[in-house]
Amino acid sequence: MAILENRLTKTIRELFMNRYTNQERAAVKSVVVDLNAQYIKFIKALFPNARIIIDRFHIV
């Protein structure tokens, strides 16, 4: 678990790029996110094999 100082794309990307190898990130099967378009953009780059699941809490 990590507590980030902000929600900036740069901060989140750096966390995953520095903490996990490409092989570990490629093994991720799914990622749950809200509807923030920025998150969806970088999730595809960070987790190339992951299925993106939209958190249903954010769908009305």
All heavy atoms as TSV, in Angstrom:
chain	resi	resn	atom	element	x	y	z
A	1	MET	N	N	0.841	-1.153	0.000
A	1	MET	CA	C	0.000	0.000	0.000
A	1	MET	C	C	0.896	1.228	0.000
A	1	MET	O	O	1.974	1.222	0.576
A	1	MET	CB	C	-0.903	0.004	1.229
A	1	MET	CG	C	-1.761	1.216	1.242
A	1	MET	SD	S	-3.301	1.234	2.159
A	1	MET	CE	C	-2.993	0.651	3.734
A	2	ALA	N	N	0.404	2.272	-0.666
A	2	ALA	CA	C	1.163	3.516	-0.722
A	2	ALA	C	C	0.203	4.691	-0.599
A	2	ALA	O	O	-0.917	4.631	-1.082
A	2	ALA	CB	C	1.922	3.612	-2.038
A	3	ILE	N	N	0.663	5.735	0.049
A	3	ILE	CA	C	-0.094	6.975	0.121
A	3	ILE	C	C	0.680	7.998	-0.698
A	3	ILE	O	O	1.840	8.298	-0.408
A	3	ILE	CB	C	-0.255	7.458	1.574
A	3	ILE	CG1	C	-1.042	6.423	2.368
A	3	ILE	CG2	C	-0.950	8.821	1.597
A	3	ILE	CD1	C	-1.152	6.721	3.841
A	4	LEU	N	N	0.025	8.483	-1.742
A	4	LEU	CA	C	0.684	9.426	-2.633
A	4	LEU	C	C	0.391	10.854	-2.204
A	4	LEU	O	O	-0.662	11.151	-1.651
A	4	LEU	CB	C	0.199	9.213	-4.071
A	4	LEU	CG	C	0.448	7.816	-4.637
A	4	LEU	CD1	C	-0.122	7.705	-6.036
A	4	LEU	CD2	C	1.920	7.499	-4.640
A	5	GLU	N	N	1.323	11.741	-2.515
A	5	GLU	CA	C	1.153	13.141	-2.136
A	5	GLU	C	C	0.110	13.855	-2.988
A	5	GLU	O	O	-0.413	14.891	-2.589
A	5	GLU	CB	C	2.494	13.865	-2.216
A	5	GLU	CG	C	3.093	13.847	-3.609
A	5	GLU	CD	C	4.523	14.322	-3.641
A	5	GLU	OE1	O	5.334	13.794	-2.867
A	5	GLU	OE2	O	4.825	15.212	-4.454
A	6	ASN	N	N	-0.203	13.310	-4.173
A	6	ASN	CA	C	-1.208	13.910	-5.048
A	6	ASN	C	C	-1.712	12.868	-6.043
A	6	ASN	O	O	-1.253	11.727	-6.034
A	6	ASN	CB	C	-0.624	15.131	-5.777
A	6	ASN	CG	C	0.605	14.773	-6.582
A	6	ASN	OD1	O	0.587	13.874	-7.407
A	6	ASN	ND2	N	1.706	15.472	-6.322
A	7	ARG	N	N	-2.636	13.263	-6.900
A	7	ARG	CA	C	-3.205	12.341	-7.888
A	7	ARG	C	C	-2.715	12.644	-9.304
A	7	ARG	O	O	-3.333	12.257	-10.281
A	7	ARG	CB	C	-4.735	12.438	-7.877
A	7	ARG	CG	C	-5.337	12.048	-6.570
A	7	ARG	CD	C	-6.836	12.102	-6.592
A	7	ARG	NE	N	-7.337	13.311	-7.241
A	7	ARG	CZ	C	-8.562	13.476	-7.687
A	7	ARG	NH1	N	-9.443	12.525	-7.554
A	7	ARG	NH2	N	-8.933	14.596	-8.247
A	8	LEU	N	N	-1.605	13.334	-9.413
A	8	LEU	CA	C	-1.067	13.680	-10.721
A	8	LEU	C	C	-0.604	12.431	-11.465
A	8	LEU	O	O	-0.060	11.497	-10.863
A	8	LEU	CB	C	0.103	14.652	-10.587
A	8	LEU	CG	C	-0.214	16.019	-9.967
A	8	LEU	CD1	C	1.066	16.818	-9.791
A	8	LEU	CD2	C	-1.219	16.769	-10.827
A	9	THR	N	N	-0.815	12.446	-12.770
A	9	THR	CA	C	-0.415	11.318	-13.605
A	9	THR	C	C	1.056	10.988	-13.402
A	9	THR	O	O	1.420	9.820	-13.256
A	9	THR	CB	C	-0.689	11.638	-15.088
A	9	THR	OG1	O	-2.093	11.846	-15.248
A	9	THR	CG2	C	-0.237	10.516	-15.992
A	10	LYS	N	N	1.906	11.996	-13.368
A	10	LYS	CA	C	3.346	11.783	-13.204
A	10	LYS	C	C	3.648	11.024	-11.912
A	10	LYS	O	O	4.451	10.088	-11.897
A	10	LYS	CB	C	4.065	13.125	-13.215
A	10	LYS	CG	C	5.552	13.016	-13.033
A	10	LYS	CD	C	6.211	14.378	-12.981
A	10	LYS	CE	C	7.699	14.179	-12.793
A	10	LYS	NZ	N	8.310	15.151	-11.952
A	11	THR	N	N	3.020	11.404	-10.831
A	11	THR	CA	C	3.249	10.774	-9.534
A	11	THR	C	C	2.828	9.307	-9.552
A	11	THR	O	O	3.565	8.431	-9.085
A	11	THR	CB	C	2.469	11.524	-8.431
A	11	THR	OG1	O	2.871	12.901	-8.438
A	11	THR	CG2	C	2.731	10.926	-7.069
A	12	ILE	N	N	1.666	9.047	-10.107
A	12	ILE	CA	C	1.153	7.672	-10.144
A	12	ILE	C	C	2.009	6.803	-11.061
A	12	ILE	O	O	2.361	5.676	-10.707
A	12	ILE	CB	C	-0.321	7.663	-10.590
A	12	ILE	CG1	C	-1.168	8.437	-9.571
A	12	ILE	CG2	C	-0.828	6.239	-10.741
A	12	ILE	CD1	C	-2.585	8.722	-10.028
A	13	ARG	N	N	2.359	7.328	-12.226
A	13	ARG	CA	C	3.211	6.567	-13.163
A	13	ARG	C	C	4.541	6.211	-12.525
A	13	ARG	O	O	5.006	5.073	-12.621
A	13	ARG	CB	C	3.463	7.375	-14.433
A	13	ARG	CG	C	2.332	7.378	-15.407
A	13	ARG	CD	C	2.770	8.138	-16.634
A	13	ARG	NE	N	3.466	7.205	-17.491
A	13	ARG	CZ	C	3.116	6.956	-18.731
A	13	ARG	NH1	N	2.117	7.591	-19.278
A	13	ARG	NH2	N	3.772	6.082	-19.447
A	14	GLU	N	N	5.165	7.189	-11.896
A	14	GLU	CA	C	6.474	6.947	-11.276
A	14	GLU	C	C	6.395	5.877	-10.199
A	14	GLU	O	O	7.303	5.061	-10.069
A	14	GLU	CB	C	7.042	8.251	-10.709
A	14	GLU	CG	C	7.542	9.185	-11.779
A	14	GLU	CD	C	8.028	10.510	-11.230
A	14	GLU	OE1	O	7.970	10.741	-9.998
A	14	GLU	OE2	O	8.459	11.341	-12.050
A	15	LEU	N	N	5.328	5.873	-9.430
A	15	LEU	CA	C	5.166	4.861	-8.396
A	15	LEU	C	C	5.219	3.463	-9.010
A	15	LEU	O	O	5.990	2.610	-8.577
A	15	LEU	CB	C	3.840	5.048	-7.651
A	15	LEU	CG	C	3.498	3.901	-6.696
A	15	LEU	CD1	C	4.277	4.035	-5.404
A	15	LEU	CD2	C	2.024	3.832	-6.442
A	16	PHE	N	N	4.411	3.224	-10.023
A	16	PHE	CA	C	4.356	1.893	-10.612
A	16	PHE	C	C	5.601	1.562	-11.429
A	16	PHE	O	O	6.063	0.421	-11.432
A	16	PHE	CB	C	3.094	1.729	-11.458
A	16	PHE	CG	C	1.858	1.595	-10.623
A	16	PHE	CD1	C	0.960	2.629	-10.510
A	16	PHE	CD2	C	1.593	0.422	-9.925
A	16	PHE	CE1	C	-0.178	2.517	-9.731
A	16	PHE	CE2	C	0.474	0.291	-9.137
A	16	PHE	CZ	C	-0.422	1.344	-9.035
A	17	MET	N	N	6.167	2.530	-12.118
A	17	MET	CA	C	7.370	2.287	-12.917
A	17	MET	C	C	8.567	1.949	-12.033
A	17	MET	O	O	9.380	1.103	-12.384
A	17	MET	CB	C	7.697	3.502	-13.791
A	17	MET	CG	C	6.660	3.809	-14.842
A	17	MET	SD	S	6.534	2.553	-16.116
A	17	MET	CE	C	8.011	2.850	-17.024
A	18	ASN	N	N	8.669	2.606	-10.884
A	18	ASN	CA	C	9.824	2.407	-10.006
A	18	ASN	C	C	9.662	1.232	-9.050
A	18	ASN	O	O	10.646	0.651	-8.611
A	18	ASN	CB	C	10.103	3.682	-9.203
A	18	ASN	CG	C	10.532	4.824	-10.096
A	18	ASN	OD1	O	11.155	4.621	-11.123
A	18	ASN	ND2	N	10.184	6.027	-9.704
A	19	ARG	N	N	8.446	0.881	-8.721
A	19	ARG	CA	C	8.215	-0.154	-7.726
A	19	ARG	C	C	8.061	-1.553	-8.325
A	19	ARG	O	O	8.354	-2.546	-7.661
A	19	ARG	CB	C	6.978	0.189	-6.909
A	19	ARG	CG	C	6.800	-0.726	-5.712
A	19	ARG	CD	C	5.676	-0.296	-4.842
A	19	ARG	NE	N	6.053	0.880	-4.069
A	19	ARG	CZ	C	5.377	1.321	-3.027
A	19	ARG	NH1	N	4.287	0.719	-2.644
A	19	ARG	NH2	N	5.774	2.387	-2.373
A	20	TYR	N	N	7.586	-1.630	-9.576
A	20	TYR	CA	C	7.294	-2.929	-10.193
A	20	TYR	C	C	7.985	-3.063	-11.538
A	20	TYR	O	O	8.052	-2.106	-12.306
A	20	TYR	CB	C	5.780	-3.105	-10.380
A	20	TYR	CG	C	5.018	-2.966	-9.090
A	20	TYR	CD1	C	4.380	-1.780	-8.760
A	20	TYR	CD2	C	4.968	-4.007	-8.173
A	20	TYR	CE1	C	3.696	-1.629	-7.558
A	20	TYR	CE2	C	4.288	-3.872	-6.966
A	20	TYR	CZ	C	3.658	-2.681	-6.675
A	20	TYR	OH	O	2.993	-2.535	-5.489
A	21	THR	N	N	8.467	-4.253	-11.831
A	21	THR	CA	C	9.135	-4.503	-13.104
A	21	THR	C	C	8.104	-4.584	-14.232
A	21	THR	O	O	6.905	-4.745	-13.991
A	21	THR	CB	C	9.911	-5.835	-13.070
A	21	THR	OG1	O	8.969	-6.909	-12.952
A	21	THR	CG2	C	10.913	-5.878	-11.932
A	22	ASN	N	N	8.601	-4.513	-15.465
A	22	ASN	CA	C	7.715	-4.669	-16.625
A	22	ASN	C	C	7.010	-6.023	-16.580
A	22	ASN	O	O	5.823	-6.120	-16.901
A	22	ASN	CB	C	8.499	-4.547	-17.928
A	22	ASN	CG	C	8.956	-3.130	-18.187
A	22	ASN	OD1	O	8.403	-2.178	-17.643
A	22	ASN	ND2	N	9.965	-2.986	-19.010
A	23	GLN	N	N	7.731	-7.043	-16.189
A	23	GLN	CA	C	7.160	-8.393	-16.129
A	23	GLN	C	C	6.036	-8.465	-15.090
A	23	GLN	O	O	4.988	-9.064	-15.342
A	23	GLN	CB	C	8.250	-9.407	-15.794
A	23	GLN	CG	C	7.778	-10.836	-15.824
A	23	GLN	CD	C	8.907	-11.815	-15.546
A	23	GLN	OE1	O	10.032	-11.419	-15.222
A	23	GLN	NE2	N	8.623	-13.084	-15.662
A	24	GLU	N	N	6.242	-7.855	-13.944
A	24	GLU	CA	C	5.203	-7.846	-12.913
A	24	GLU	C	C	3.966	-7.072	-13.384
A	24	GLU	O	O	2.829	-7.518	-13.186
A	24	GLU	CB	C	5.731	-7.218	-11.623
A	24	GLU	CG	C	6.735	-8.093	-10.907
A	24	GLU	CD	C	7.409	-7.379	-9.754
A	24	GLU	OE1	O	7.758	-6.175	-9.890
A	24	GLU	OE2	O	7.580	-8.023	-8.713
A	25	ARG	N	N	4.175	-5.924	-14.022
A	25	ARG	CA	C	3.046	-5.135	-14.500
A	25	ARG	C	C	2.318	-5.833	-15.645
A	25	ARG	O	O	1.104	-5.739	-15.758
A	25	ARG	CB	C	3.507	-3.737	-14.908
A	25	ARG	CG	C	3.871	-2.904	-13.686
A	25	ARG	CD	C	4.231	-1.463	-13.999
A	25	ARG	NE	N	5.567	-1.356	-14.562
A	25	ARG	CZ	C	5.845	-1.040	-15.813
A	25	ARG	NH1	N	4.903	-0.744	-16.663
A	25	ARG	NH2	N	7.100	-0.980	-16.222
A	26	ALA	N	N	3.041	-6.576	-16.470
A	26	ALA	CA	C	2.412	-7.319	-17.571
A	26	ALA	C	C	1.550	-8.470	-17.047
A	26	ALA	O	O	0.639	-8.926	-17.738
A	26	ALA	CB	C	3.472	-7.840	-18.529
A	27	ALA	N	N	1.807	-8.920	-15.840
A	27	ALA	CA	C	1.042	-10.026	-15.262
A	27	ALA	C	C	-0.292	-9.581	-14.668
A	27	ALA	O	O	-1.130	-10.415	-14.335
A	27	ALA	CB	C	1.873	-10.727	-14.196
A	28	VAL	N	N	-0.503	-8.281	-14.550
A	28	VAL	CA	C	-1.762	-7.760	-13.986
A	28	VAL	C	C	-2.890	-8.066	-14.967
A	28	VAL	O	O	-2.799	-7.767	-16.153
A	28	VAL	CB	C	-1.651	-6.243	-13.717
A	28	VAL	CG1	C	-2.991	-5.660	-13.305
A	28	VAL	CG2	C	-0.588	-5.982	-12.664
A	29	LYS	N	N	-3.965	-8.654	-14.444
A	29	LYS	CA	C	-5.077	-9.069	-15.297
A	29	LYS	C	C	-6.204	-8.052	-15.370
A	29	LYS	O	O	-6.896	-7.960	-16.372
A	29	LYS	CB	C	-5.631	-10.403	-14.818
A	29	LYS	CG	C	-4.632	-11.519	-14.969
A	29	LYS	CD	C	-5.194	-12.830	-14.507
A	29	LYS	CE	C	-4.129	-13.919	-14.660
A	29	LYS	NZ	N	-4.611	-15.201	-14.208
A	30	SER	N	N	-6.421	-7.288	-14.300
A	30	SER	CA	C	-7.489	-6.283	-14.322
A	30	SER	C	C	-7.156	-5.133	-13.380
A	30	SER	O	O	-6.450	-5.309	-12.397
A	30	SER	CB	C	-8.827	-6.900	-13.959
A	30	SER	OG	O	-8.789	-7.468	-12.686
A	31	VAL	N	N	-7.684	-3.958	-13.739
A	31	VAL	CA	C	-7.512	-2.759	-12.932
A	31	VAL	C	C	-8.882	-2.092	-12.837
A	31	VAL	O	O	-9.552	-1.896	-13.839
A	31	VAL	CB	C	-6.504	-1.779	-13.574
A	31	VAL	CG1	C	-6.410	-0.493	-12.777
A	31	VAL	CG2	C	-5.142	-2.424	-13.722
A	32	VAL	N	N	-9.299	-1.748	-11.611
A	32	VAL	CA	C	-10.578	-1.085	-11.393
A	32	VAL	C	C	-10.304	0.398	-11.164
A	32	VAL	O	O	-9.474	0.759	-10.329
A	32	VAL	CB	C	-11.321	-1.681	-10.178
A	32	VAL	CG1	C	-12.640	-0.966	-9.957
A	32	VAL	CG2	C	-11.531	-3.166	-10.370
A	33	VAL	N	N	-11.002	1.257	-11.923
A	33	VAL	CA	C	-10.801	2.705	-11.820
A	33	VAL	C	C	-12.135	3.430	-11.884
A	33	VAL	O	O	-13.153	2.853	-12.248
A	33	VAL	CB	C	-9.904	3.243	-12.960
A	33	VAL	CG1	C	-8.516	2.698	-12.880
A	33	VAL	CG2	C	-10.511	2.980	-14.312
A	34	ASP	N	N	-12.076	4.733	-11.560
A	34	ASP	CA	C	-13.257	5.559	-11.777
A	34	ASP	C	C	-13.212	6.038	-13.237
A	34	ASP	O	O	-12.413	5.553	-14.027
A	34	ASP	CB	C	-13.332	6.697	-10.764
A	34	ASP	CG	C	-12.176	7.687	-10.854
A	34	ASP	OD1	O	-11.506	7.756	-11.902
A	34	ASP	OD2	O	-11.947	8.403	-9.873
A	35	LEU	N	N	-14.045	6.987	-13.585
A	35	LEU	CA	C	-14.145	7.407	-14.987
A	35	LEU	C	C	-13.146	8.486	-15.388
A	35	LEU	O	O	-13.301	9.103	-16.435
A	35	LEU	CB	C	-15.573	7.889	-15.267
A	35	LEU	CG	C	-16.623	6.790	-15.193
A	35	LEU	CD1	C	-18.017	7.381	-15.288
A	35	LEU	CD2	C	-16.409	5.777	-16.288
A	36	ASN	N	N	-12.114	8.703	-14.619
A	36	ASN	CA	C	-11.097	9.682	-14.956
A	36	ASN	C	C	-10.352	9.227	-16.218
A	36	ASN	O	O	-9.671	8.204	-16.221
A	36	ASN	CB	C	-10.131	9.840	-13.785
A	36	ASN	CG	C	-9.087	10.905	-14.010
A	36	ASN	OD1	O	-8.622	11.120	-15.114
A	36	ASN	ND2	N	-8.698	11.552	-12.930
A	37	ALA	N	N	-10.467	9.997	-17.293
A	37	ALA	CA	C	-9.860	9.625	-18.579
A	37	ALA	C	C	-8.342	9.523	-18.495
A	37	ALA	O	O	-7.732	8.703	-19.191
A	37	ALA	CB	C	-10.265	10.630	-19.656
A	38	GLN	N	N	-7.724	10.332	-17.660
A	38	GLN	CA	C	-6.271	10.269	-17.511
A	38	GLN	C	C	-5.822	8.914	-16.982
A	38	GLN	O	O	-4.814	8.371	-17.418
A	38	GLN	CB	C	-5.775	11.379	-16.587
A	38	GLN	CG	C	-5.726	12.734	-17.235
A	38	GLN	CD	C	-4.780	12.762	-18.410
A	38	GLN	OE1	O	-5.203	12.686	-19.561
A	38	GLN	NE2	N	-3.514	12.870	-18.155
A	39	TYR	N	N	-6.548	8.373	-16.030
A	39	TYR	CA	C	-6.186	7.074	-15.475
A	39	TYR	C	C	-6.227	6.001	-16.560
A	39	TYR	O	O	-5.325	5.179	-16.666
A	39	TYR	CB	C	-7.131	6.667	-14.349
A	39	TYR	CG	C	-7.042	7.496	-13.090
A	39	TYR	CD1	C	-8.053	7.437	-12.145
A	39	TYR	CD2	C	-5.956	8.310	-12.818
A	39	TYR	CE1	C	-7.989	8.181	-10.974
A	39	TYR	CE2	C	-5.890	9.054	-11.658
A	39	TYR	CZ	C	-6.905	8.989	-10.739
A	39	TYR	OH	O	-6.836	9.720	-9.584
A	40	ILE	N	N	-7.258	6.018	-17.343
A	40	ILE	CA	C	-7.420	5.003	-18.390
A	40	ILE	C	C	-6.267	5.071	-19.381
A	40	ILE	O	O	-5.737	4.047	-19.789
A	40	ILE	CB	C	-8.793	5.151	-19.068
A	40	ILE	CG1	C	-9.883	4.803	-18.050
A	40	ILE	CG2	C	-8.891	4.263	-20.299
A	40	ILE	CD1	C	-11.286	5.108	-18.482
A	41	LYS	N	N	-5.824	6.279	-19.720
A	41	LYS	CA	C	-4.700	6.439	-20.653
A	41	LYS	C	C	-3.427	5.770	-20.133
A	41	LYS	O	O	-2.775	5.025	-20.833
A	41	LYS	CB	C	-4.407	7.919	-20.883
A	41	LYS	CG	C	-5.267	8.584	-21.883
A	41	LYS	CD	C	-4.768	10.008	-22.071
A	41	LYS	CE	C	-5.672	10.794	-22.974
A	41	LYS	NZ	N	-5.206	12.172	-23.108
A	42	PHE	N	N	-3.054	6.072	-18.898
A	42	PHE	CA	C	-1.772	5.535	-18.442
A	42	PHE	C	C	-1.866	4.105	-17.953
A	42	PHE	O	O	-0.861	3.393	-17.937
A	42	PHE	CB	C	-1.058	6.454	-17.446
A	42	PHE	CG	C	-1.667	6.588	-16.094
A	42	PHE	CD1	C	-1.523	5.599	-15.153
A	42	PHE	CD2	C	-2.354	7.733	-15.750
A	42	PHE	CE1	C	-2.057	5.735	-13.888
A	42	PHE	CE2	C	-2.879	7.892	-14.489
A	42	PHE	CZ	C	-2.738	6.885	-13.555
A	43	ILE	N	N	-3.042	3.638	-17.612
A	43	ILE	CA	C	-3.183	2.225	-17.233
A	43	ILE	C	C	-2.848	1.328	-18.413
A	43	ILE	O	O	-2.194	0.301	-18.262
A	43	ILE	CB	C	-4.591	1.935	-16.685
A	43	ILE	CG1	C	-4.726	2.536	-15.292
A	43	ILE	CG2	C	-4.885	0.443	-16.655
A	43	ILE	CD1	C	-6.130	2.536	-14.749
A	44	LYS	N	N	-3.266	1.725	-19.606
A	44	LYS	CA	C	-2.962	0.933	-20.806
A	44	LYS	C	C	-1.456	0.832	-21.027
A	44	LYS	O	O	-0.964	-0.184	-21.474
A	44	LYS	CB	C	-3.644	1.546	-22.025
A	44	LYS	CG	C	-5.136	1.367	-22.000
A	44	LYS	CD	C	-5.786	2.005	-23.214
A	44	LYS	CE	C	-7.286	1.829	-23.148
A	44	LYS	NZ	N	-7.951	2.400	-24.320
A	45	ALA	N	N	-0.738	1.894	-20.703
A	45	ALA	CA	C	0.722	1.881	-20.870
A	45	ALA	C	C	1.415	1.110	-19.747
A	45	ALA	O	O	2.367	0.373	-19.995
A	45	ALA	CB	C	1.257	3.311	-20.922
A	46	LEU	N	N	0.939	1.260	-18.521
A	46	LEU	CA	C	1.583	0.612	-17.382
A	46	LEU	C	C	1.263	-0.877	-17.277
A	46	LEU	O	O	2.105	-1.667	-16.867
A	46	LEU	CB	C	1.161	1.289	-16.075
A	46	LEU	CG	C	1.712	2.675	-15.823
A	46	LEU	CD1	C	1.066	3.281	-14.589
A	46	LEU	CD2	C	3.219	2.637	-15.660
A	47	PHE	N	N	0.034	-1.234	-17.609
A	47	PHE	CA	C	-0.437	-2.613	-17.473
A	47	PHE	C	C	-0.987	-3.089	-18.823
A	47	PHE	O	O	-2.205	-3.120	-19.025
A	47	PHE	CB	C	-1.514	-2.702	-16.386
A	47	PHE	CG	C	-1.091	-2.105	-15.078
A	47	PHE	CD1	C	-1.545	-0.859	-14.679
A	47	PHE	CD2	C	-0.214	-2.777	-14.248
A	47	PHE	CE1	C	-1.153	-0.294	-13.472
A	47	PHE	CE2	C	0.194	-2.222	-13.040
A	47	PHE	CZ	C	-0.275	-0.980	-12.658
A	48	PRO	N	N	-0.109	-3.424	-19.758
A	48	PRO	CA	C	-0.525	-3.692	-21.140
A	48	PRO	C	C	-1.507	-4.853	-21.303
A	48	PRO	O	O	-2.269	-4.870	-22.273
A	48	PRO	CB	C	0.791	-3.978	-21.854
A	48	PRO	CG	C	1.735	-4.395	-20.772
A	48	PRO	CD	C	1.310	-3.642	-19.551
A	49	ASN	N	N	-1.534	-5.785	-20.397
A	49	ASN	CA	C	-2.412	-6.949	-20.540
A	49	ASN	C	C	-3.649	-6.887	-19.641
A	49	ASN	O	O	-4.436	-7.829	-19.614
A	49	ASN	CB	C	-1.632	-8.230	-20.247
A	49	ASN	CG	C	-0.473	-8.382	-21.199
A	49	ASN	OD1	O	-0.601	-8.146	-22.390
A	49	ASN	ND2	N	0.680	-8.751	-20.679
A	50	ALA	N	N	-3.805	-5.787	-18.922
A	50	ALA	CA	C	-4.899	-5.674	-17.963
A	50	ALA	C	C	-6.203	-5.249	-18.634
A	50	ALA	O	O	-6.208	-4.452	-19.564
A	50	ALA	CB	C	-4.544	-4.677	-16.876
A	51	ARG	N	N	-7.279	-5.804	-18.127
A	51	ARG	CA	C	-8.613	-5.391	-18.531
A	51	ARG	C	C	-8.998	-4.238	-17.605
A	51	ARG	O	O	-8.859	-4.336	-16.384
A	51	ARG	CB	C	-9.568	-6.558	-18.372
A	51	ARG	CG	C	-10.915	-6.341	-18.981
A	51	ARG	CD	C	-11.698	-7.603	-18.891
A	51	ARG	NE	N	-12.304	-7.588	-17.541
A	51	ARG	CZ	C	-13.207	-8.425	-17.126
A	51	ARG	NH1	N	-13.582	-9.421	-17.883
A	51	ARG	NH2	N	-13.729	-8.327	-15.929
A	52	ILE	N	N	-9.488	-3.141	-18.176
A	52	ILE	CA	C	-9.888	-1.985	-17.379
A	52	ILE	C	C	-11.356	-2.126	-17.022
A	52	ILE	O	O	-12.208	-2.302	-17.893
A	52	ILE	CB	C	-9.629	-0.672	-18.142
A	52	ILE	CG1	C	-8.126	-0.522	-18.395
A	52	ILE	CG2	C	-10.173	0.514	-17.359
A	52	ILE	CD1	C	-7.761	0.653	-19.267
A	53	ILE	N	N	-11.634	-2.062	-15.726
A	53	ILE	CA	C	-13.002	-2.193	-15.224
A	53	ILE	C	C	-13.378	-0.868	-14.571
A	53	ILE	O	O	-12.663	-0.371	-13.703
A	53	ILE	CB	C	-13.097	-3.339	-14.199
A	53	ILE	CG1	C	-12.675	-4.653	-14.866
A	53	ILE	CG2	C	-14.499	-3.426	-13.614
A	53	ILE	CD1	C	-12.472	-5.788	-13.896
A	54	ILE	N	N	-14.512	-0.313	-15.015
A	54	ILE	CA	C	-14.987	0.949	-14.445
A	54	ILE	C	C	-15.742	0.651	-13.150
A	54	ILE	O	O	-16.633	-0.188	-13.121
A	54	ILE	CB	C	-15.905	1.688	-15.438
A	54	ILE	CG1	C	-15.184	1.938	-16.769
A	54	ILE	CG2	C	-16.414	2.994	-14.841
A	54	ILE	CD1	C	-13.933	2.761	-16.675
A	55	ASP	N	N	-15.378	1.349	-12.100
A	55	ASP	CA	C	-16.029	1.195	-10.807
A	55	ASP	C	C	-17.498	1.596	-10.937
A	55	ASP	O	O	-17.814	2.734	-11.293
A	55	ASP	CB	C	-15.324	2.082	-9.788
A	55	ASP	CG	C	-15.939	2.080	-8.421
A	55	ASP	OD1	O	-16.894	1.313	-8.185
A	55	ASP	OD2	O	-15.464	2.848	-7.577
A	56	ARG	N	N	-18.398	0.689	-10.669
A	56	ARG	CA	C	-19.814	0.969	-10.881
A	56	ARG	C	C	-20.362	2.025	-9.923
A	56	ARG	O	O	-21.417	2.589	-10.169
A	56	ARG	CB	C	-20.653	-0.306	-10.812
A	56	ARG	CG	C	-20.715	-0.937	-9.467
A	56	ARG	CD	C	-21.533	-2.198	-9.554
A	56	ARG	NE	N	-21.420	-2.921	-8.302
A	56	ARG	CZ	C	-22.233	-3.870	-7.948
A	56	ARG	NH1	N	-23.192	-4.227	-8.766
A	56	ARG	NH2	N	-22.076	-4.475	-6.816
A	57	PHE	N	N	-19.654	2.311	-8.862
A	57	PHE	CA	C	-20.056	3.379	-7.954
A	57	PHE	C	C	-20.137	4.716	-8.701
A	57	PHE	O	O	-20.947	5.567	-8.378
A	57	PHE	CB	C	-19.070	3.498	-6.789
A	57	PHE	CG	C	-19.329	4.671	-5.885
A	57	PHE	CD1	C	-20.348	4.614	-4.941
A	57	PHE	CD2	C	-18.576	5.825	-5.991
A	57	PHE	CE1	C	-20.591	5.695	-4.099
A	57	PHE	CE2	C	-18.810	6.905	-5.147
A	57	PHE	CZ	C	-19.821	6.836	-4.214
A	58	HIS	N	N	-19.297	4.894	-9.720
A	58	HIS	CA	C	-19.224	6.155	-10.452
A	58	HIS	C	C	-20.173	6.213	-11.647
A	58	HIS	O	O	-20.193	7.191	-12.359
A	58	HIS	CB	C	-17.796	6.402	-10.900
A	58	HIS	CG	C	-16.889	6.687	-9.760
A	58	HIS	ND1	N	-16.252	5.715	-9.052
A	58	HIS	CD2	C	-16.541	7.860	-9.169
A	58	HIS	CE1	C	-15.531	6.258	-8.094
A	58	HIS	NE2	N	-15.692	7.557	-8.136
A	59	ILE	N	N	-20.916	5.178	-11.890
A	59	ILE	CA	C	-21.860	5.177	-13.007
A	59	ILE	C	C	-23.256	5.424	-12.461
A	59	ILE	O	O	-23.722	4.730	-11.571
A	59	ILE	CB	C	-21.814	3.831	-13.767
A	59	ILE	CG1	C	-20.414	3.618	-14.334
A	59	ILE	CG2	C	-22.861	3.817	-14.881
A	59	ILE	CD1	C	-20.222	2.274	-14.991
A	60	VAL	N	N	-23.915	6.436	-13.000
A	60	VAL	CA	C	-25.267	6.758	-12.538
A	60	VAL	C	C	-26.237	6.551	-13.689
A	60	VAL	O	O	-26.008	6.927	-14.790
A	60	VAL	CB	C	-25.343	8.231	-12.050
A	60	VAL	CG1	C	-26.762	8.569	-11.624
A	60	VAL	CG2	C	-24.385	8.440	-10.909
